[in-house]
C-alpha cells in the first residue's frame, strides 16, 4: 500500500482536499479507517473551510460520521451539530 511506502496523508488537491476528505465524501469506510489508523488529520480543512465531517455529512454518510466522531475526543461538537442540521436537508 502507498501509505506503507511513505505516501503523504495530508497531500492536497487543487481545492485543498485531503485523501480523508475524499474518502469521507465518497463513503469509503475502509479507506477512512485506514487513513485514520495511519494518522490522517481529522481536523484538516480545505480551501472552503470544510473538514471530513462536512464532506461525510453533505453526502449523508452516517457510518463515516460515526467513525470520525468516535475517532477523537477532541471533535468540535458544534461542527457535528452543523453537519447534522445540514444532513436534515437531504432527507
C-alpha positions, 0 to 999 in steps of 0.5 A, a space after each residue: 500500500 502507498 501509505 506503507 511506502 511513505 505516501 503523504 496523508 495530508 497531500 492536497 488537491 487543487 481545492 485543498 482536499 485531503 485523501 480523508 476528505 475524499 474518502 469521507 465524501 465518497 463513503 469509503 469506510 475502509 479507506 477512512 479507517 485506514 487513513 485514520 489508523 495511519 494518522 490522517 488529520 481529522 481536523 484538516 480543512 480545505 480551501 472552503 473551510 470544510 473538514 471530513 465531517 462536512 464532506 461525510 455529512 453533505 453526502 449523508 454518510 452516517 457510518 463515516 460520521 460515526 467513525 470520525 466522531 468516535 475517532 477523537 475526543 477532541 471533535 468540535 461538537 458544534 461542527 457535528 451539530 452543523 453537519 447534522 442540521 445540514 444532513 436534515 436537508 437531504 432527507 
